[in-house]
Amino acid sequence: MAARIRLKQLPGVYAISRLEAGDGIPAWADGPGFVSISRTENELSIACLQERVPAAVRQDNDWVAFKFEGPFAFGETGIVLSVVRPLSENGLGVFVVSTFDGDHLLVKASDRAAAIRLLGAAGHTLL
């Protein structure tokens, strides 16, 4: 049986930005709301409130964020899959960020209503 998750929509609209791998973390990235900063050998990705991202920065806009309401054991399996599967199977794109304490799901603002409907149908609770 798939996990049943409680999700809480976070306020605001988010952007996912891409900078060069060697760039420093810009001051605009930090502040209120959900923030995720990830660096690989190829890029620096930043997810944060859209209003903070300068127009000149490469970005994908208009995402809404949902926080998985835990707690979840660090080794617990199937948590993210149970949320992503009904969205993916219905053609909705997602951006997922995992942290030490939990997970966050971002979907396009235009897909928000469909995501809520699909997640509810899959047995999840939207707070």
Summary of the structure (lengths in Angstrom):
residues: 127
radius of gyration: 15.0
end to end distance: 21.9
largest distance: 45.8
contacts: 353
relative contact order: 0.25
helix: 23%
strand: 35%
